Amino acid sequence: MTIEWRYTIHDELSVLSVSGFLGEQAVARFGGAVGWVEARGTGPVIVDLSALHGWSAEGQRAIAEAAARLAALGRPLELAAIPADGSLVPDAGQPHIPVHPDLLSGLAAHHVHPGRAGRQWRSGTWPADTPTQVEAPAG
């Protein structure tokens, strides 16, 4: 099993949404998605894991490596909705990775309105039943 991804640019930050299972087989594809992020945006990056089914130790290392890659460019990486089956444990030499309970919380931490997404790219088989933009809750 591998992953699919969607990359959305907001005014002050970007969101890389990932679905599937982030394991050894998906690490290269995730690295390619991070390369897409590096080439097309500026500012912080929230990696939205709400559609992720799980991750392995290799997948967690890929997240930590992405945080280091982006930090070298002055772009902090943050996580939203980490899988319930584990927590990210970075080693002491890696950048701190803030974790938000969900994407809406991550966007709110940056004062970004969820309905104001800009340009978007995705892998060819991004799940059709996954919304293309985060919708604010009614009420």
PyMOL commands that set and color helices and strands:
alter all, ss='L'
color gray80, all
select helices_A, chain A and resi 24-40+57-71+103-109
alter helices_A, ss='H'
color red, helices_A
select strands_A, chain A and resi 3-9+14-22+45-55+77-80+99-100+120-122
alter strands_A, ss='S'
color yellow, strands_A
deselect
rebuild
show_as cartoon
